[in-house]
Amino acid sequence: MSVVSQDEADRVLRLKISIELTCHKVKCDGNNPCQTCVRRKHPQICTYDLAVNSRRRSVLRQRVALSASPSSSNVARSENVEQPRPDDSSKNYVYSGDNSVVSLLRLRSTDANDSVAREVGSVLGLQNTFDNYPFMDINTPKERWKALLSLLPQRAEVLKFFHYYRVTVFPFNPILADMDRFESELCTYLNAHATGELHDTENITDRWMTNKAMGHISLVLATLAAGAHYSDIDYPQRLELSSDFARRSFHALRLANFLFRPSLDVIQSLLILGNTMQNMGQSDAAWALLGSTVRLAQTMGLHTARSTIHWPEHVQTKARTLWSSVVWQDSLLCLCYDRPPIVTVMGWPLENSFYERQDLSYAEVMHFLCRLGLDIMRPESFGRHEADRAIEGLQALDNACQRGVPHLRTRERCTTLQQHLEHLALRMHSSFCVSVICRPAMKQSNSLDLLPQTGIMRARAKGSLIDSSNAFLEFQALSVVPLRSWSMVHTVLSSTLLLCIWEETHNDSECRSLQQKVIDVFSSFDSKASDDEGNKNQWLSARHIRALVTLRSNLDRQGDAVSTEKDNLTAAGSNPAFTFESGNPDYSEIINSFDTSPVSYLESIMNVPLFDFTQDIGFF
């Protein structure tokens, strides 16, 4: 047999690799052609030079696999882990960093698809083995199919509540990484539902029985849960619907084996469900769920660009956007609770164009603010170095906000309702970030007065507290978003409380007027509930109730509260949740006490434990 040219051999081998990605290293038996090449149906490229040079074949396979990525030449040496097809839950994939044993063994394998390289994760016990979620009493495909059909949303539910999600929720928290693709898949679901494909409990449809399909169903239900929360129906029914959609979404996640086979849809579902729980006042549960969500995302390698380099370009973009949403969630919760973040942004550096463009969208500015939020989580000590960092943080924040599109910078440039809402939402979030950056300067300490940055930071803090309260009042006049969004409720209440108790603002007439207006908004909202709803009209978290009662109590002591509205908020007779702060001490006594600051007082109000975790007395 004549020896073919090297180019022809490369062409045929490249073709074979594209067809059979799991082929093993060619083991030549000395014949020409060897039996392995005959069995694999490419005898024409069986040359001794090519067969012996297995190292070259490995490099060629790697080059072919990377050829689909425009930036592959820069990362070919940096990632040596087997990459899954995006959203292919059947592939038992676990992300491993470059220094892990898995990556080192794969790197040293003479063949990128050698059996050792492919099986090492399983050998070391680093891969899951359950194909189905093991913690359910569902043992057969038929039982699984019936369970899925019992969860499916009806056509009317999808059309009504997804609209609320699309118009009211998504613009201010764009967790869905590819809205166009999701809407297209939603149409596929509606068509299948209309044709009866998803009705017959005896006739299992294969395409809807996959983990991927069930993960998508979970994502649909999660968007409906979020949409129901922002809908125009009465609170009791709204809470019931939102909770029911969330319950069904969680059950669909179990059917999709989310804990053992995470996917992009699974991560998005968990993020939306966590945000919905948060908006329902269950922020601690949302915090706990976010921890699991982050770990699952890291299992897939979403936290770094290198692990997604073999994915199609549009899926790489989706992965980047999704990890940014994870950062968004973690950053806001960390800032509100003053808890340590668990995410990192090092794996997805911002593009250089971000620092040059003058047309950043609302989402882009928010992503930058959330990155900044991770940087400003600092220790309690506040010296010259920390003061310099704070000033740098303020400058970076101002720079990002000033490079937003015109309507984000100036209210006068807003021409549509959506532009007005985006402008006000960004004002609230940016003002909150400023107040967090400047809080060390609000703490009482004689040493702070010696720092030249302190005066600047106190002035910025006062301005941010006033601006966030004003933005909330303007925002709630146009939309239900600020009154249904936990982070915005937290922002306005914490800002208003600090205005009330900070020595530089509590006697300011403008600040006291703002405090009263904020109270009036919440009082008016609460009074709209009918008497027969009882405790069900309570939609705020217990910590927010505590903040409102404290604020009202302090204003009452100053004689500025309107007596005719007093019972609207305290509501002691109809809602016991408002009564637990009845013994609230005078704020002036606390502030004047030794080593107590307005920030410390705020934390004592907003972060009080709701349960006694110290009790360990068994079952009873």
FIVEX-919599 format. One line per 5 residues: number of its first residue (from 1); for each residue y, z, x of C-alpha. Coordinates in pm, 1 decimal, always signed. Each point is the difference from the previous one (the first is absolute). Layout:
FIVEX-919599
NUM) Y Z X  ...
This chain:
FIVEX-919599
1) +0.0 +0.0 +0.0  +343.7 -91.9 +134.5  +250.5 +277.1 +60.0  +295.7 -21.6 -238.7  +359.8 +44.7 +105.9
6) +149.3 +347.8 +7.0  +255.1 -92.3 -272.2  -277.2 -115.0 -231.1  -197.2 +316.4 +67.8  +305.8 +210.0 -81.9
11) +56.7 -195.8 -321.3  -356.3 +48.4 -125.7  -8.2 +366.2 +102.7  +331.5 +58.2 -174.3  -143.1 -160.8 -313.5
16) -308.7 +218.3 +16.0  +206.1 +315.0 +49.9  +210.7 -80.5 -305.1  -316.2 -36.5 -208.1  -206.6 +283.5 +145.1
21) +220.1 +287.5 +111.3  -297.3 +233.4 +49.8  -204.8 -213.1 +241.4  -153.3 +178.4 +302.9  +24.1 -86.0 +367.4
26) -199.4 -309.6 +92.6  -302.1 +100.3 +208.3  -121.1 -302.1 +194.3  -377.5 -30.7 +55.5  +40.3 -255.0 +278.2
31) -85.0 -306.9 -208.5  +241.7 -279.9 -62.1  +95.6 +40.3 -278.8  -103.7 +366.9 -28.3  -175.5 +122.6 -313.9
36) +298.1 +211.8 -104.2  +231.2 -301.0 -2.2  -258.8 -203.4 -190.5  -38.2 +274.9 -259.8  +377.4 +24.0 -40.6
41) +24.9 -379.2 -34.8  +235.8 -76.6 +286.6  -234.7 -137.4 +273.3  +263.8 -248.9 +111.9  +205.6 +272.3 +168.3
46) -292.2 +176.8 +169.7  +104.9 -37.9 +361.3  -101.5 +245.4 +267.0  +358.2 +49.3 +113.4  +111.9 +90.4 -352.2
51) -305.0 +211.9 -74.4  +33.7 +205.1 +316.5  +371.3 +56.5 -39.9  -22.8 +241.6 -292.8  +325.4 +159.8 +104.8
56) +180.4 -325.6 -65.3  -158.6 -25.6 -345.4  +128.8 +346.2 -84.5  +353.5 -93.6 +102.0  -26.1 -325.3 -195.6
61) -107.4 +184.1 -314.2  +288.2 +239.7 +38.4  +243.1 -288.1 +46.5  -128.6 -179.4 -307.9  +20.6 +316.9 -209.9
66) +358.6 +59.0 +109.0  +114.5 -358.6 -42.2  +100.1 +57.7 -363.8  +270.5 +248.4 +101.5  +334.0 -128.8 +134.2
71) +39.8 +310.9 +215.7  -358.5 +20.2 +120.5  +81.2 -81.8 +361.5  +191.0 +326.3 +32.0  -270.1 +228.0 -138.0
76) -329.0 -158.8 +102.5  -55.8 +270.5 +259.7  +114.6 +296.2 -208.2  -258.4 +21.6 -278.3  -374.5 -8.7 +47.2
81) -128.4 +122.9 -333.4  -190.7 -205.0 -250.4  +238.1 -112.1 -273.6  -91.7 -20.2 -366.9  +96.3 -263.3 -244.9
86) +291.1 +140.1 -201.1  -103.3 +185.5 -313.7  -367.8 -68.0 +75.6  -142.8 +336.7 -93.4  -352.3 -114.7 +79.8
91) +78.5 +8.5 +370.3  -61.3 +346.6 +137.9  +309.6 +18.0 +215.8  +160.0 +296.5 +171.1  +314.9 -34.0 +206.7
96) -30.9 +130.8 +354.9  +274.6 +16.2 +261.2  -19.5 -166.1 +341.4  -116.3 +315.7 +176.6  -282.9 +82.9 -238.5
101) -361.9 -34.9 +105.3  -46.8 -268.9 -263.5  +275.1 -217.6 +145.9  -110.5 +57.8 +358.8  -356.5 -105.2 -78.2
106) +119.8 -306.5 -186.4  +228.9 -90.5 +287.7  -280.5 +21.1 +252.7  -245.9 -191.8 -210.9  -71.4 -342.9 +147.7
111) +13.7 -147.3 -348.2  +273.8 +88.0 -251.0  -262.5 -6.1 -276.9  -282.4 +159.6 +191.7  -221.4 +228.6 -207.3
116) +112.9 +302.8 +202.9  +364.1 -76.9 -72.3  -67.4 -45.5 -368.8  -223.4 +300.5 -49.9  +160.7 +254.6 +231.0
121) +210.9 +154.4 -277.4  -308.2 +66.0 -207.8  -196.0 +127.8 +301.0  +272.0 +253.9 +79.1  +27.8 +111.7 -361.7
126) +351.5 -143.0 -37.4  -64.5 -214.2 -305.9  -64.9 +82.6 -364.5  -332.9 -100.0 -148.5  +35.4 +54.8 -376.9
131) +38.0 -330.1 -180.7  +84.4 +180.2 -324.7  +203.3 +313.3 -59.6  -259.9 +279.5 +26.3  +179.6 +263.1 -208.4
136) -49.0 -158.1 -341.5  -292.2 +7.1 -241.5  -25.2 -379.9 -6.6  -325.1 -132.3 +141.8  -44.7 -357.6 -121.4
141) +218.2 -313.2 -7.7  -9.1 +9.2 -379.7  +137.1 +355.2 -6.5  +269.3 -100.5 +246.8  +92.4 -300.1 -213.5
146) +27.3 +212.0 -315.8  +214.6 +251.7 +185.6  +232.8 -278.0 +111.0  +34.1 -145.6 -351.0  +93.8 +343.0 -135.7
151) +298.9 +13.1 +238.2  +147.4 -345.3 -50.5  +356.0 -17.9 -134.0  +56.2 -193.2 -318.7  +221.0 -307.1 -16.0
156) +275.6 +180.6 -190.1  +1.7 +283.0 +254.6  +35.3 -240.6 +290.4  +276.9 -205.0 -157.5  +204.7 +303.6 -99.5
161) -30.0 +242.7 +287.9  -21.1 -243.6 +288.6  +337.5 -130.4 -115.6  +145.8 +348.5 +48.1  -157.7 +21.9 +342.5
166) +127.5 -342.7 +104.4  +357.3 +53.1 -120.8  +59.8 +373.7 +41.2  -236.7 +137.3 +264.0  -71.9 -272.7 +253.0
171) +362.1 -85.5 +95.4  +61.8 +358.1 +118.2  -338.8 +69.4 +158.3  -169.4 -332.4 +83.3  -348.4 +125.0 +79.3
176) -170.8 -321.8 -112.9  -4.4 -197.9 +322.0  -30.6 -343.9 -162.7  +134.8 -1.7 -354.0  -49.6 -374.2 -52.4
181) -366.7 +17.9 +93.8  -50.8 +309.6 -214.3  +153.2 -165.5 -305.8  -222.7 -302.9 +52.9  -308.3 +222.6 +15.6
186) +125.0 +184.7 -307.1  +2.4 -331.1 -187.1  -358.8 -55.3 +112.5  -94.0 +337.7 -145.8  +175.4 -69.2 -330.5
191) -172.7 -337.1 -30.8  -340.4 +156.7 +69.2  +72.8 +270.7 -254.6  +104.5 -256.8 -261.1  -313.3 -213.3 +44.4
196) -230.3 +297.4 -56.0  -122.2 +8.0 +358.4  +78.0 +371.9 +15.4  -139.9 +110.6 -337.1  -378.0 -35.8 +2.9
201) -167.4 +314.6 +133.1  -331.9 -185.0 +33.0  +130.3 -298.5 +193.0  +112.2 +97.9 +351.2  +256.0 -234.8 +154.7
206) -54.9 -12.0 +374.9  +358.0 -70.8 +103.2  +126.2 +317.0 -173.9  -276.5 +221.6 +139.8  +118.7 -7.7 +360.8
211) +181.1 +287.1 +168.9  +297.3 -228.9 +47.4  +23.0 -81.3 -370.7  -27.4 +365.3 -95.8  +266.7 +89.7 +253.3
216) +223.5 -255.7 -164.2  -67.0 +150.7 -343.6  +102.2 +336.5 +141.3  +322.8 -151.8 +128.6  +77.9 -151.8 -340.3
221) -53.7 +336.9 -167.8  +216.2 +174.2 +261.8  +292.0 -233.1 -73.9  -43.1 +69.4 -371.5  +7.2 +375.7 +64.9
226) +327.2 -40.0 +189.7  +140.6 -233.2 -264.7  -87.4 +237.6 -283.8  +188.2 +280.7 +174.6  +318.6 -207.5 -6.8
231) -51.5 -141.7 -349.8  +219.3 +67.8 -304.2  -258.8 +191.4 -204.8  +32.4 +373.7 -71.8  -92.8 +242.5 +272.9
236) -325.6 +144.3 -140.9  -150.5 -344.9 -58.7  +142.6 -127.0 +327.2  -162.8 +283.6 +194.1  -331.1 -51.3 -180.4
241) -2.9 -375.0 +66.4  +104.1 +28.5 +361.4  -262.2 +267.1 +66.4  -269.9 -205.0 -174.0  +77.5 -313.5 +203.3
246) -2.2 +208.8 +318.6  -334.6 +157.7 -91.2  -155.7 -340.4 -62.5  +148.2 -131.0 +323.6  -155.8 +284.4 +198.1
251) -336.3 -65.4 -166.6  +26.4 -369.7 +89.6  +64.8 +106.4 +359.5  -326.8 +190.3 -1.1  -180.1 -304.3 -139.4
256) +156.3 -200.1 +284.4  -138.8 +253.8 +249.1  +354.5 +54.1 +129.3  -81.5 +285.1 +237.1  -272.6 -194.3 +179.4
261) +128.7 -358.0 -35.9  +382.6 +4.9 -9.5  +190.2 -322.1 -62.4  +360.9 -110.9 -29.6  -16.6 +37.7 -378.6
266) -142.2 +350.2 +38.1  +286.7 +108.7 +226.5  +256.9 -141.5 -241.0  -166.4 +173.2 -295.3  +4.9 +335.1 +177.2
271) +365.1 -39.2 +95.4  +107.4 -86.2 -354.9  -211.2 +280.6 -146.4  +145.6 +248.1 +247.2  +353.5 -110.2 -81.1
276) -73.1 +29.7 -373.0  -138.8 +350.6 +42.6  +310.6 +86.3 +197.6  +227.2 -132.9 -275.7  -193.7 +207.7 -252.9
281) +99.6 +310.6 +196.4  -325.6 +37.3 +194.4  +148.0 -51.1 +345.6  -242.1 +232.6 +181.9  -297.4 -195.4 -133.5
286) +176.5 -323.7 +95.8  +48.6 +138.9 +350.4  -368.9 +84.5 +31.4  -109.0 -340.3 -133.4  +233.7 -174.5 +243.0
291) -186.0 +159.9 +290.2  -324.3 -161.5 -111.6  +179.6 -329.0 -63.1  +140.7 -3.8 +352.9  -341.9 +64.3 +152.6
296) -161.9 -277.0 -202.8  +277.3 -238.2 +104.5  -56.2 +94.6 +363.3  -372.1 -56.7 -45.6  +86.2 -360.4 -84.3
301) +240.1 -19.7 +294.1  +307.7 -56.2 -217.1  +210.2 +222.0 +225.1  +10.4 -251.6 +284.1  +63.4 -371.1 +26.1
306) -271.7 -48.2 +260.7  -284.7 +82.6 -234.4  +107.4 -268.1 -248.6  +54.2 -282.1 +248.0  -310.2 -191.7 -112.1
311) +100.8 +10.9 -366.5  +175.9 -293.7 -167.2  +375.2 +12.8 +44.8  +75.8 +79.9 -363.8  -243.7 +293.3 +10.2
316) +157.9 +127.6 +321.0  +332.9 -0.1 -182.4  -160.8 +185.8 -289.0  -145.9 +260.3 +236.6  +337.0 +53.6 +166.9
321) +175.0 +41.9 -335.6  -267.9 +238.8 -121.1  +25.8 +223.3 +305.3  +377.8 +5.2 -46.7  -60.6 +130.6 -352.3
326) -220.4 +274.8 +143.9  +283.4 +93.6 +237.3  +243.8 -6.4 -293.2  -208.0 +249.0 -198.8  -66.4 +233.0 +290.6
331) +359.4 +0.7 +119.5  +153.1 +93.7 -336.7  -250.7 +277.7 -62.8  +47.2 +135.2 +352.7  +377.9 +9.3 -38.0
336) -19.8 +170.3 -339.3  -252.6 +260.6 +107.6  +99.4 +26.3 +367.1  -362.9 -55.9 +92.6  -130.9 -189.3 +303.1
341) -74.0 -371.8 -51.8  -342.7 -143.2 +73.3  +90.3 -368.6 +30.5  +129.2 -197.5 +294.0  +204.8 -319.3 +21.6
346) -85.1 -84.4 +360.0  -269.6 -249.4 -99.6  +245.1 -215.8 -199.3  +327.4 -27.6 +192.2  +294.9 -147.7 -183.5
351) +75.3 -362.0 +71.7  +299.8 -64.0 +222.3  +168.3 -190.2 -280.4  +21.7 +320.6 -202.0  +261.5 +136.7 +238.1
356) +208.3 -317.4 -20.1  -10.3 -104.9 -364.7  +280.9 +76.1 -242.1  -196.3 -67.0 -318.3  -257.6 +278.6 -17.5
361) -149.5 +49.2 -345.7  -28.9 +333.1 -179.0  -366.2 +33.9 +102.1  +76.0 -85.8 +363.2  +275.6 +258.4 +28.3
366) -222.2 +257.6 -168.4  -284.2 -70.6 +242.3  +239.1 +61.1 +287.6  +127.4 +323.5 -155.7  -358.0 +120.5 -35.9
371) -67.4 -75.6 +364.7  +313.3 +191.6 +83.7  -120.1 +283.6 -220.8  -302.8 +42.8 +225.9  +231.3 +25.4 +302.5
376) +227.4 +265.5 -147.4  -279.7 +246.9 -74.7  +103.0 +247.3 +265.7  -67.9 +364.5 +89.9  +220.2 +280.5 -124.8
381) +185.4 +45.7 +329.1  +330.9 -183.4 +10.3  +160.8 -39.5 +338.5  +208.2 -265.7 +170.6  -295.6 -234.7 +42.8
386) -93.5 +21.0 -367.2  +364.6 -44.7 -98.2  +16.7 -319.3 +204.0  -318.9 -124.0 -168.0  +148.7 +74.0 -338.9
391) +313.0 -199.7 +75.8  -214.4 -289.5 +122.8  -201.7 +21.1 -322.0  +316.9 -19.4 -209.5  +117.1 -302.3 +195.5
396) -334.8 -177.6 -43.3  -0.5 +73.9 -373.5  +357.0 -122.5 -45.3  -77.1 -314.0 +197.1  -301.7 -86.8 -217.0
401) +188.3 +60.1 -325.5  +293.6 -211.7 +114.6  -230.0 -294.6 +69.5  -138.3 -9.0 -352.5  +84.6 -281.0 -239.1
406) +355.7 +29.1 -141.3  -90.1 +174.9 -326.2  -176.6 +277.8 +191.2  +311.4 +71.2 +206.0  +263.3 -6.2 -272.9
411) -29.5 +68.4 -370.9  +276.1 -252.6 -67.5  -228.0 -278.0 +129.0  -266.3 +73.2 -264.2  -15.4 -270.1 -267.2
416) -332.2 +74.2 -176.1  -156.7 +313.2 -140.4  -274.1 -8.2 +263.0  +256.9 -16.6 +277.7  +179.2 +304.7 -141.2
421) -328.1 +190.9 -16.8  -100.9 -91.2 +354.9  +343.2 +101.5 +129.8  -20.8 +340.7 -167.8  -361.0 +60.3 +103.3
426) +84.8 -72.5 +363.5  +301.7 +229.7 -20.6  -221.1 +282.0 -120.1  -263.5 -49.1 +268.9  +245.7 -52.6 +285.6
431) +207.8 +302.2 -105.8  -314.5 +210.8 -5.6  -88.3 -114.4 +353.5  +351.2 +87.9 +118.1  -24.3 +346.4 -152.0
436) -334.8 +61.4 +171.8  +135.8 -116.3 +334.6  +300.3 +230.7 -36.8  -174.2 +307.4 -139.7  -20.5 +177.3 +338.1
441) +380.3 +2.4 +5.6  +3.4 +165.5 -342.9  -190.6 +301.4 +127.9  +205.0 +305.4 +91.2  +9.6 +46.4 +374.8
446) +296.1 +80.0 +220.3  -141.6 -213.6 +279.5  +28.0 -311.2 -217.4  +378.1 +24.5 -6.9  +5.9 -62.1 +374.9
451) -152.3 -345.0 -39.8  +245.7 -287.0 -55.7  -249.9 -178.3 -226.9  -11.5 +285.2 -250.4  +326.9 -85.4 -174.2
456) -103.0 -362.9 -39.8  -337.6 +93.9 -140.9  +139.8 +252.3 -246.0  +246.6 -256.4 -132.0  -279.7 -257.6 -35.4
461) -221.1 +257.7 -170.5  +264.3 +81.7 -259.1  +66.3 -367.4 -67.6  -372.0 -78.1 -35.0  -60.5 +283.4 -247.9
466) +289.5 -114.1 -216.0  -97.5 -366.0 +22.8  -364.7 +55.7 -90.6  +104.4 +198.3 -309.9  +250.8 -266.8 -102.8
471) -253.1 -278.4 +57.8  -255.7 +180.5 -215.5  +247.7 +41.9 -284.8  +94.5 -368.4 +12.8  -363.1 -108.3 +36.8
476) -133.6 +197.6 -296.2  +269.4 -152.3 -221.5  -157.0 -343.6 +62.3  -373.6 +68.2 +28.1  -280.9 +251.3 -52.4
481) -110.1 -47.8 +361.7  +179.3 +302.0 +155.2  -117.5 +235.6 -275.2  -363.0 -114.5 +34.2  -14.0 -18.7 +383.0
486) -97.4 +324.4 +171.6  +175.5 -84.0 +327.2  +330.4 -70.4 -176.8  -23.1 +314.1 -213.9  -71.1 +197.3 +315.2
491) +294.4 -161.3 +178.1  +257.2 +79.7 -267.6  -123.5 +353.7 -61.3  -13.1 +92.2 +367.7  +342.1 -157.1 +56.7
496) +153.8 +177.7 -297.7  -152.0 +333.0 +100.8  +139.7 -29.3 +351.1  +343.2 -79.1 -144.2  -31.8 +312.1 -210.7
501) -98.1 +241.7 +276.0  +159.1 -144.3 +315.8  +308.8 +195.5 +100.4  +201.0 -317.2 +61.8  -60.6 -145.2 -347.2
506) -86.2 +272.2 -253.4  +366.0 +65.5 -82.3  +95.0 -369.1 +1.1  +103.6 -109.0 -350.2  -136.2 -353.8 +45.1
511) -337.1 +134.3 +112.6  -21.9 +246.6 -287.4  +83.2 -277.8 -243.9  -282.5 -211.4 +142.6  -241.9 +290.1 -33.2
516) +87.7 +41.4 -366.6  -40.9 -371.7 -68.4  -345.0 -2.7 +159.1  -105.5 +300.1 -207.2  +134.8 -166.8 -313.3
521) -211.9 -309.7 +67.6  -321.7 +197.9 +26.9  +94.5 +224.7 -291.7  +78.2 -297.9 -219.9  -323.5 -169.5 +95.2
526) -203.7 +310.9 -72.8  +170.1 +56.3 -336.5  -108.3 -344.4 -123.6  -356.8 +122.1 -38.4  -93.1 +100.4 -352.6
531) -75.4 +361.3 -75.1  -363.7 -62.0 -88.3  -75.5 -128.9 +351.2  +25.8 +349.8 +145.0  -88.4 +20.8 +366.5
536) -102.9 -364.5 +11.4  +361.7 -107.3 +48.4  -8.5 +137.9 +352.3  -19.8 -285.6 +248.2  +158.6 +162.3 +306.1
541) -204.9 +172.2 +265.8  +5.9 +378.3 +9.9  +203.2 -6.9 +321.7  +263.6 -220.5 -161.8  +16.8 +233.6 -298.2
546) +55.7 +286.0 +242.6  +281.6 -194.0 +167.2  +166.6 -78.9 -333.8  -18.9 +357.5 -122.0  +139.1 +128.3 +329.0
551) +284.3 -249.0 -12.4  +85.0 +86.1 -357.6  -18.2 +371.7 +70.9  +240.7 -30.8 +291.7  +244.6 -207.1 -199.9
556) -18.7 +247.8 -288.0  +96.3 +279.9 +235.8  +310.3 -193.6 +97.0  +95.3 -40.1 -363.9  -8.5 -380.9 +8.4
561) -303.2 -56.5 -219.0  +50.1 -126.7 -352.3  -136.7 +269.8 -227.8  -100.1 -235.4 -279.3  -241.2 -182.1 +233.0
566) -150.1 +306.1 +161.8  -318.2 +14.8 -207.4  -75.5 -368.2 +52.5  -115.5 +60.1 +357.3  -122.5 +359.1 +1.3
571) -193.9 -55.5 -325.0  -173.3 +333.7 +41.6  -132.0 +3.4 -353.7  -159.8 -343.8 +3.1  -102.4 -48.4 +362.2
576) -124.6 +292.3 +209.7  +30.4 -209.9 +317.1  +374.9 +53.3 -6.0  -21.3 +379.5 -3.1  -158.5 +84.3 +334.2
581) +334.7 -10.2 +181.1  +170.9 +249.6 -232.9  +41.3 +252.7 +279.6  +167.6 -247.4 +236.0  +237.2 +187.6 +235.8
586) +364.5 -85.1 +51.2  +29.4 -284.1 +250.8  +303.2 +159.2 +168.8  -204.4 +309.4 +86.4  -272.2 -214.2 +158.0
591) +239.6 -216.6 +199.8  +184.7 +302.9 +132.2  -321.3 +170.4 +106.0  -101.9 +1.3 +363.9  -118.7 -331.3 +147.3
596) -30.7 -184.6 -329.7  +137.0 -350.1 -48.7  +42.0 -228.4 -302.7  -282.2 -215.8 +133.5  -232.4 +300.0 +26.7
601) +90.8 +100.1 -355.0  -69.3 -353.6 -122.2  -340.2 +6.4 +167.0  -77.9 +337.8 -158.1  +65.2 -156.7 -341.1
606) -156.7 -343.8 +35.7  -299.8 +88.5 +217.5  -114.1 +324.9 -158.9  -382.4 +11.1 -27.8  -107.1 -46.8 -359.2
611) -333.2 +174.2 +62.1  -109.2 +302.2 +202.2  -219.7 -151.8 +270.0  -57.7 +336.1 +169.5  -242.4 +126.8 -262.7
616) -361.6 -36.9 +107.8  -203.7 +208.1 -240.3  -287.6 -227.1 -92.0  -47.6 -157.9 -337.7  +200.6 +248.3 -204.6
